[in-house]
Amino acid sequence: MTQSVIARRTSGGVSYEIDTDKARLDIGLIHHFLGECSHWARGIPVAVLNRAIANSLCFGLYRDGEQIGFARVVTDKATFAYLADAFVVAGERNAGLGQFLVETILAYPPLQGLRRWQLVTRDAASLYRRCGFTDQQIGFFYLERFDPAVYTASCATEKAAAD
């Protein structure tokens, strides 16, 4: 296993691996999925995605060398981590690969000993529960500042800068 490949699994003659090497990430695939297929990052400009990747721990999921999934973690590496942008492409789902990806991330040595992990999901709560996540503790509230137009503004700013 190369130093950046942190997990491997073979199933039905197909080899899967999870790699932390950002240079190996297929930015086109990630941008397409997040920007066009996801409900949480629809319209994300590639420059914003690149900045998010640069400032996160990233995990690529590969099938026989081709990227089929992704997740990133935003963390202080001491007390807290936020799991974000996790996905497996549609044709590869329902084979346990999402759980493989999340469990591998949770076991990643630099992320051990954290007091709190968080994520937000609309459709995959059962997956995350299988990986040890629970609903928020009673008496705590999840608060956010959400700007649904920020990607539109980012695109306009990028376009104006290019002109």
Backbone bond lengths (Angstrom), bond angles and torsions (degrees), N, CA, C in turn:
res aa  C-N    CA-C-N  psi(-1)  N-CA   C-N-CA  omega(-1)  CA-C   N-CA-C  phi
1 M - - - 1.448 - - 1.532 108.31 -
2 T 1.338 117.97 129.29 1.453 119.17 174.92 1.519 108.30 -67.93
3 Q 1.316 115.85 161.90 1.460 119.85 -174.80 1.526 112.19 -59.32
4 S 1.324 118.79 -34.22 1.462 120.61 -177.58 1.531 113.06 -84.79
5 V 1.324 118.61 -17.30 1.463 121.32 174.97 1.521 106.63 -81.31
6 I 1.338 115.84 115.86 1.467 119.34 -173.32 1.522 113.19 -103.76
7 A 1.334 117.93 -10.32 1.470 120.34 177.61 1.513 109.37 -158.22
8 R 1.322 114.58 146.70 1.470 121.84 175.60 1.511 108.46 -136.42
9 R 1.320 114.72 151.04 1.465 120.74 175.90 1.522 107.15 -154.70
10 T 1.315 115.96 143.99 1.463 121.56 177.00 1.513 108.01 -120.77
11 S 1.322 115.81 137.03 1.461 121.34 179.39 1.519 108.36 -146.01
12 G 1.313 116.45 122.37 1.460 120.53 179.16 1.507 113.56 58.42
13 G 1.320 117.09 34.65 1.460 120.89 179.31 1.518 113.98 80.41
14 V 1.323 116.99 2.83 1.462 121.50 179.47 1.526 108.43 -104.53
15 S 1.322 115.82 135.46 1.461 121.52 -178.47 1.525 110.14 -100.75
16 Y 1.327 115.16 129.26 1.465 121.93 176.77 1.514 108.06 -117.99
17 E 1.325 116.52 144.09 1.448 119.76 174.91 1.519 110.12 -147.20
18 I 1.328 114.10 155.50 1.462 121.81 176.70 1.516 106.65 -117.52
19 D 1.326 114.76 127.64 1.458 121.99 -173.01 1.529 109.41 -128.20
20 T 1.333 116.07 140.99 1.461 121.29 178.39 1.532 112.68 -98.52
21 D 1.316 117.97 5.06 1.464 122.19 -178.87 1.528 110.11 -75.17
22 K 1.329 116.97 109.93 1.469 121.15 -179.13 1.526 111.94 -64.67
23 A 1.320 117.79 -29.55 1.466 121.08 -179.85 1.527 111.59 -65.00
24 R 1.308 116.78 -22.74 1.464 121.54 -178.47 1.538 112.52 -85.21
25 L 1.321 117.57 -16.17 1.464 121.20 -176.54 1.519 111.65 -60.95
26 D 1.316 116.19 139.46 1.463 122.85 175.02 1.530 107.11 -91.21
27 I 1.336 115.36 90.53 1.467 120.61 -175.63 1.528 110.76 -60.07
28 G 1.310 117.95 -35.29 1.471 120.95 177.70 1.518 111.63 -61.11
29 L 1.324 117.16 -45.63 1.465 121.43 178.54 1.525 110.47 -63.60
30 I 1.335 116.61 -47.36 1.462 120.78 -178.68 1.520 110.21 -62.33
31 H 1.327 116.62 -45.93 1.470 120.23 -179.75 1.523 111.11 -63.17
32 H 1.317 117.12 -42.86 1.466 120.24 178.54 1.534 110.31 -60.08
33 F 1.336 116.41 -49.09 1.458 118.27 -177.75 1.523 110.89 -62.86
34 L 1.322 117.04 -53.03 1.463 119.58 -176.46 1.526 111.64 -65.24
35 G 1.317 116.82 -44.46 1.466 120.59 -174.73 1.505 115.35 -76.21
36 E 1.347 117.14 -27.01 1.458 119.41 -174.92 1.516 114.71 -119.75
37 C 1.328 118.07 -24.97 1.465 120.51 -174.64 1.525 113.67 -107.79
38 S 1.324 117.61 -25.60 1.470 119.50 -177.32 1.520 110.46 -84.56
39 H 1.322 115.75 157.04 1.465 119.85 174.34 1.524 110.47 -91.34
40 W 1.327 118.39 -17.68 1.460 120.96 -172.49 1.522 114.11 -94.60
41 A 1.326 118.74 -18.18 1.468 120.34 -177.54 1.525 111.92 -134.32
42 R 1.313 115.59 22.56 1.469 120.30 -178.15 1.535 109.95 -54.42
43 G 1.322 115.06 130.10 1.460 120.60 178.00 1.519 115.04 84.68
44 I 1.337 117.73 5.62 1.466 119.40 -177.97 1.533 110.08 -60.15
45 P 1.319 117.81 126.95 1.463 120.09 176.78 1.529 110.43 -68.16
46 V 1.304 117.03 147.67 1.458 120.65 -178.53 1.527 111.17 -61.68
47 A 1.332 118.30 -32.82 1.468 120.49 178.32 1.529 111.05 -65.06
48 V 1.315 117.35 -37.53 1.467 121.50 177.75 1.531 109.17 -68.51
49 L 1.327 116.85 -43.42 1.464 120.81 177.03 1.525 110.55 -59.62
50 N 1.310 117.55 -45.04 1.469 120.71 179.58 1.526 111.15 -60.40
51 R 1.326 117.30 -40.41 1.463 120.85 177.98 1.527 110.94 -66.02
52 A 1.342 116.65 -40.81 1.471 120.86 177.94 1.527 110.62 -62.14
53 I 1.317 116.87 -44.01 1.466 121.18 179.16 1.526 110.65 -64.29
54 A 1.333 116.69 -43.19 1.465 120.57 -179.00 1.527 112.36 -60.97
55 N 1.329 117.07 -29.13 1.455 121.26 -175.21 1.527 113.34 -107.74
56 S 1.317 117.22 21.26 1.465 122.56 -179.51 1.523 110.07 -133.85
57 L 1.329 115.69 160.74 1.459 120.80 165.36 1.520 105.63 -82.21
58 C 1.311 117.63 127.16 1.462 121.17 -175.04 1.521 111.02 -116.98
59 F 1.328 114.03 147.21 1.453 122.25 -177.23 1.522 108.51 -133.32
60 G 1.324 116.40 114.91 1.450 121.25 175.84 1.517 109.97 -97.45
61 L 1.317 116.53 137.77 1.472 123.12 175.38 1.516 106.83 -105.63
62 Y 1.338 116.22 127.16 1.463 121.84 -174.01 1.522 110.92 -125.36
63 R 1.325 114.67 141.05 1.470 122.60 174.40 1.514 106.63 -114.56
64 D 1.331 116.28 115.65 1.463 120.95 -177.30 1.535 111.83 46.92
65 G 1.331 115.97 41.29 1.456 121.71 175.94 1.515 115.86 89.48
66 E 1.328 118.72 -11.46 1.467 122.21 -178.81 1.525 109.44 -100.60
67 Q 1.332 116.46 131.78 1.457 119.21 -177.50 1.523 111.49 -68.81
68 I 1.350 114.95 131.95 1.466 121.29 179.48 1.528 112.22 -130.47
69 G 1.322 116.91 -0.78 1.459 119.67 -179.92 1.510 111.01 -162.25
70 F 1.324 114.29 169.64 1.463 120.41 -174.60 1.516 109.08 -162.15
71 A 1.302 116.38 151.96 1.460 123.52 167.08 1.514 106.97 -158.24
72 R 1.319 115.39 156.71 1.456 119.19 175.35 1.523 109.06 -136.09
73 V 1.315 115.02 156.51 1.455 121.74 -179.29 1.526 107.72 -126.02
74 V 1.321 115.19 129.73 1.458 122.59 173.30 1.522 105.56 -103.71
75 T 1.335 116.86 123.80 1.464 119.54 -170.93 1.519 112.65 -154.62
76 D 1.340 114.75 157.64 1.458 120.57 169.07 1.531 110.84 -95.00
77 K 1.338 116.79 -1.84 1.469 125.41 179.63 1.533 112.83 61.18
78 A 1.332 116.75 17.48 1.458 119.92 179.58 1.526 111.74 -129.41
79 T 1.349 116.57 -44.65 1.462 119.49 -173.56 1.514 114.48 -132.03
80 F 1.335 118.64 -22.54 1.457 120.76 -166.03 1.529 111.34 -145.75
81 A 1.326 115.27 144.79 1.466 121.17 173.28 1.522 109.23 -145.00
82 Y 1.313 115.61 142.98 1.455 122.82 176.54 1.524 107.75 -119.61
83 L 1.317 116.82 119.92 1.460 122.57 178.44 1.523 108.40 -86.40
84 A 1.323 116.53 124.73 1.466 120.84 -173.65 1.522 111.47 -134.89
85 D 1.322 114.66 156.19 1.463 123.67 169.67 1.521 114.11 55.12
86 A 1.318 117.20 31.71 1.464 120.98 -179.57 1.528 110.14 -76.97
87 F 1.324 115.79 130.81 1.461 119.67 176.04 1.520 110.88 -157.92
88 V 1.325 113.78 156.56 1.460 124.17 167.78 1.520 104.80 -125.68
89 V 1.323 117.80 133.39 1.464 120.20 -177.77 1.533 110.12 -60.17
90 A 1.319 115.71 152.33 1.468 122.25 -170.93 1.531 113.47 -52.99
91 G 1.297 118.93 -44.70 1.457 121.12 -176.09 1.520 115.08 -68.33
92 E 1.321 117.52 -9.47 1.468 122.05 -177.21 1.527 112.94 -112.20
93 R 1.307 117.07 3.64 1.477 120.39 -176.67 1.518 111.83 -76.84
94 N 1.326 115.57 167.38 1.469 124.43 177.51 1.524 113.09 66.05
95 A 1.331 115.52 28.89 1.464 120.30 176.04 1.531 110.39 -124.81
96 G 1.332 116.83 13.67 1.456 121.10 179.60 1.514 114.37 80.87
97 L 1.324 117.84 9.21 1.460 120.40 -175.98 1.528 112.47 -74.51
98 G 1.320 117.96 -33.37 1.460 120.51 175.85 1.519 110.58 -62.61
99 Q 1.319 115.93 -44.29 1.461 120.19 178.49 1.526 110.51 -65.72
100 F 1.325 117.39 -40.58 1.465 122.02 176.04 1.528 109.91 -57.63
101 L 1.327 117.56 -45.17 1.458 122.34 -179.73 1.530 110.80 -63.72
102 V 1.324 117.49 -50.78 1.466 121.00 -176.99 1.530 111.05 -65.38
103 E 1.317 118.21 -44.90 1.467 120.06 -179.95 1.527 111.63 -63.78
104 T 1.328 116.74 -35.83 1.464 120.44 176.97 1.523 110.82 -65.55
105 I 1.313 116.42 -42.65 1.473 120.49 177.76 1.525 110.12 -62.03
106 L 1.316 117.19 -45.80 1.466 120.88 -178.43 1.532 112.05 -64.13
107 A 1.322 117.41 -27.04 1.470 121.98 179.95 1.530 112.97 -91.20
108 Y 1.308 118.24 -5.28 1.465 122.71 -176.00 1.533 109.41 -59.72
109 P 1.350 118.48 121.48 1.471 121.34 -172.88 1.532 116.09 -50.51
110 P 1.345 120.86 -42.35 1.471 118.23 -179.78 1.543 114.11 -65.92
111 L 1.334 116.78 -9.90 1.465 119.94 -178.59 1.528 112.95 -108.05
112 Q 1.316 116.60 15.18 1.460 119.89 179.74 1.527 110.22 -82.61
113 G 1.328 115.97 148.55 1.455 121.71 176.05 1.511 114.91 84.19
114 L 1.330 117.22 9.04 1.460 119.32 178.16 1.530 110.10 -74.95
115 R 1.296 116.49 140.92 1.462 120.76 -179.60 1.531 111.65 -74.09
116 R 1.314 117.39 -36.62 1.462 119.25 -173.69 1.527 111.55 -140.81
117 W 1.317 114.58 133.71 1.465 123.86 169.40 1.524 106.48 -114.51
118 Q 1.322 116.89 140.75 1.457 120.41 175.01 1.518 110.00 -134.44
119 L 1.309 114.01 158.53 1.455 122.32 171.75 1.517 107.01 -159.94
120 V 1.308 115.00 166.48 1.463 121.67 174.61 1.517 106.64 -126.80
121 T 1.323 116.66 133.72 1.462 120.28 178.89 1.520 109.84 -142.76
122 R 1.308 115.36 148.56 1.457 121.25 173.79 1.516 110.40 -104.72
123 D 1.340 116.54 -36.44 1.462 120.83 -169.62 1.527 115.66 -118.27
124 A 1.312 118.75 -9.26 1.465 119.32 -169.74 1.529 113.65 -121.83
125 A 1.319 117.60 27.90 1.470 120.09 -178.64 1.523 111.66 -57.57
126 S 1.319 118.17 -38.27 1.469 119.55 -178.19 1.528 110.96 -65.08
127 L 1.317 118.31 -37.59 1.467 121.23 175.94 1.527 109.98 -60.52
128 Y 1.317 116.59 -49.94 1.457 120.04 -176.49 1.527 111.89 -67.85
129 R 1.320 117.61 -33.08 1.466 120.01 175.87 1.534 110.48 -63.97
130 R 1.336 117.35 -38.48 1.473 120.42 176.96 1.528 111.38 -63.01
131 C 1.318 116.42 -22.09 1.461 121.34 -179.70 1.530 111.89 -97.00
132 G 1.329 117.54 7.69 1.453 120.80 174.11 1.512 116.37 102.82
133 F 1.320 118.09 -2.30 1.464 120.23 177.31 1.527 109.39 -76.45
134 T 1.322 116.58 149.08 1.455 122.38 178.26 1.524 109.20 -131.20
135 D 1.332 115.57 168.89 1.457 119.66 173.67 1.523 108.49 -65.03
136 Q 1.330 116.25 159.27 1.457 120.31 179.41 1.520 111.44 -57.66
137 Q 1.310 115.09 151.83 1.455 120.09 176.91 1.519 109.77 -65.47
138 I 1.314 116.01 142.95 1.463 121.02 177.89 1.525 108.14 -61.06
139 G 1.317 114.97 137.53 1.460 120.38 -179.97 1.514 113.66 94.62
140 F 1.344 116.92 -8.16 1.454 120.74 176.23 1.518 108.61 -107.22
141 F 1.308 116.31 148.55 1.451 121.19 179.91 1.524 109.06 -122.21
142 Y 1.301 115.31 140.41 1.458 121.35 172.10 1.519 105.87 -90.66
143 L 1.308 117.38 118.27 1.459 122.72 179.51 1.514 108.70 -115.45
144 E 1.307 116.19 150.76 1.452 119.69 178.74 1.511 111.37 -148.22
145 R 1.304 114.93 158.99 1.468 122.44 165.79 1.517 104.40 -112.42
146 F 1.308 117.22 117.61 1.464 122.07 -173.45 1.518 109.41 -122.39
147 D 1.315 116.55 126.71 1.466 122.60 177.46 1.523 107.86 -119.24
148 P 1.339 117.94 94.95 1.463 120.15 -176.70 1.527 113.78 -66.67
149 A 1.317 118.27 -13.85 1.468 120.46 -177.97 1.526 112.81 -99.95
150 V 1.328 118.41 2.61 1.465 120.04 -173.59 1.526 112.35 -61.48
151 Y 1.319 119.20 -37.04 1.464 120.00 -179.84 1.518 111.21 -70.22
152 T 1.309 117.35 -34.36 1.463 121.16 175.85 1.522 109.49 -63.19
153 A 1.329 117.00 -44.42 1.458 121.23 178.45 1.521 110.88 -64.88
154 S 1.347 117.49 -40.13 1.461 121.19 178.92 1.518 111.11 -63.01
155 C 1.333 116.53 -41.03 1.469 120.68 179.30 1.524 110.44 -63.90
156 A 1.331 117.33 -42.33 1.461 121.07 179.94 1.528 110.35 -64.33
157 T 1.325 117.77 -41.51 1.451 122.05 179.31 1.531 110.67 -65.35
158 E 1.349 116.90 -43.80 1.462 120.56 178.46 1.527 111.02 -63.11
159 K 1.336 116.45 -40.81 1.470 120.67 -178.97 1.531 109.90 -65.55
160 A 1.332 117.46 -43.24 1.458 121.50 179.54 1.534 111.05 -63.67
161 A 1.317 117.01 -38.34 1.481 121.34 178.91 1.514 111.14 -67.23
162 A 1.341 116.86 -32.93 1.461 121.34 -179.00 1.531 111.78 -75.58
163 D 1.332 116.26 -27.31 1.486 120.12 -177.99 1.487 114.07 -74.71
